[in-house]
């Protein structure tokens, strides 16, 4: 989601964050407490990514059910009409948009056709992934920032990927304490922005929805 089909599992799921973790506090702890109470949710995701001279803008509808069920549909941008389902493990089942949308394909979760521009997977797009990253972060710095007139609590953590990312910042809603935005940096340069809107934590999803 980063997006797009947003991590591999295990260590890769944490984006290279160090294994020895600090105890979350402040905004980070509030996020973990809020997320622990959510069994499933849906949301819309707006993603802008860059990698070298390439950029990509897409929108998605996303659904997640604990512990490892995710569904993503591309609602705008390249691949519109396509989507994928993940039920844990290292494969996804998906379809392309357009006239071949009825054709179902099983691919590696890391297949370029199933990931974002920077390699993010369907699993990485989930709040679960973000919570696990907070738990595993060697350092997590709490702060605050205002975006378009709205104030957010923030959590800044180390993050690495194969394309040179160095850190991520979670922007947390002050009313729900859940993510509203995630920004990925390579040094001082923003390389991915994900905005999470229309978050519905009362979706009451079931395994049969995936």
N, C-alpha and C positions, 0 to 999 in steps of 0.2 A: 502498500500500500504502500511500505511505503508503498509499498503501496501498490497499487494495482492489485495483482493477485498476491495479494500479500499473504517464514523463516524456516529454514530447515529446523529440525528438531534438535534437542539436546543443547550442546554448547552453541551451535549456530543460532538457535532460537534466541539466544541472548545477545546476538550481534557482536560477540567477541568481548563482552564485558567481563571483567575479572571475577573469579569465583568467590573470593573472600569479600563478603558484603558488609556494609555498614548497616546498623539498625535504622530503618526508615523512621522519620519523625516529621512533624509539621504537615505540610501539604501532601508529601509522599505517603505518610501514614494515613491521612484522611482518605486519599484515593484508594488505598488497599482496603480500608475498612468499608468504604462504599461499594467497591467492586465485589467484595466477599458476599454481599447481600443480593447480588444480581445473578439469577440463574440463566437468563438469556436476554438478548436485545436485538434490535434492528436499528440501522441508521443509514444516512447518506454520507458519502465521502467524496470530497473534491480534492484532487491530487494534482500538484504541479511538480514535475521532476526535471532534473538536468543531469547530464552525464557528458563531460567534454563539451562538444559543440551541439549535442542533441538535446532537445527538450520535448516534453510530452505533457499534455493536459488531458485528464480524463475524469469522469464522474462515475460513481458506483452506488448501487444499493447493496447493503451488507447485512447479513444475519448471522448470529453466533449463539450457540447453545453449549454450555459447559458439559463435559470437559474439553471436547475437541471436535465440534461440528461447526462448519462454516459454509456459507453460501454467498457468492458474490456475483452480481450482474452488472455488466458495463452499460451504463445508461447514457454516456456521452463520450465523444472522442474516439480515437482509434480502437477498432474492435467492437464498436457499439452493437448491442444485441447479443454478444457472447456472454459466457458466464462459466462458473466452475463451482464444484462442491468438494469439500474436504471432510473426511470422517476420521481424521487421525492418520498416522502413518506418513509415508513419503510419496504418495500419489494423490492426484486429484482427478475427478471426472468432470469434463467440461464440454462445451459446444461453442462453435463459432457463430457469429451473427449472420444475418441475411438468409438466403435461400437454403443454406446447408445447416441451419440451426437445429434440425432434427438429428443430425449425426453426432453421436456421443463418442468422445475420445477419452482414453485414460492415459495420463502423462505423469512424469515425475513432477513433484511439487516445485522443483527448481528448473523445469523446462522453460526456455525463453518465451514460449507462447503462453505460459501460465504465470509469468512474473511481470513485475513492473520494469520500467526502464533501468533501474538500478538493482534489479534482481530481487526485490521484495516479493514475498509470497502471500498467499491467501491467509496463512496463519499469522503472519506478521501484522496484518491489519487489525487484529483483534485487541480488545482491551485486556484480554488475558495475557497476551504477549507483552503488553506494556507493563502490566502488574508484575510479571515474572522478571522483566528487566529491572524494575525498581528494586525488587527483592534481592537481586543478584549484584546490583551496582556496587562497586567498591567505594564510590562517592556519589551522593545524590544531593545537590544543592537546591534548597528551597528559595523561591523568590516570588516576584509578582511583576506583571506586565499588563499594559493596556493596549488592546488592539481594536481599532475602529470604535473607540469609545467604551468598550467593555473591558472591565478589569478581570484578570485571571490570576490564579496562583500558578506558579511554574515549578517544575522539577527538571533540573539539568543533570544529565548523566553522560559518562563516556559511551561512545558507540563507534564501532568500526565495521566497515564492509569492504568488499573487494574493489570498490571504486574510490576508496580514499576518504570515506566519512570519518569524522573524529568525535562528534557528540550529537546528542539529541536533547530537545527541550519539549517536555509535555506541558501543555496549557490546560489547566483544570478549571472546570466550571466552579464558581464559588457557591452555587446553589446545590449542585449534585455531587461535586468533587470528582466527577468523571471527565475523561479527556474531551476537549473541544477542538484541540489542534495539536499536531506534532510536527516539529520542525527539525530537519536533519541538516547538519553543517559538515563541511569539509574545511577545516581551519576556520576562517571568518566568513566563508561563503555559504549561503543557504543553497543546498542542492535538492531539497525536497520539502514541500509543505503539504500537509494533509489536514483538511478541515472536516470535522465530524458534526453533522447537523441532524435534526429530527431524531435524536436518540430516544428510542422507546424501550424502556426497561420492563414494561408490562406486556411484552410481546407474547409471552407464554408459549414459546416454541417447543416442539416435540421432535424426536429423532426422525419421525416420518416426514418432517418438513425439509429434510436434507437428502 
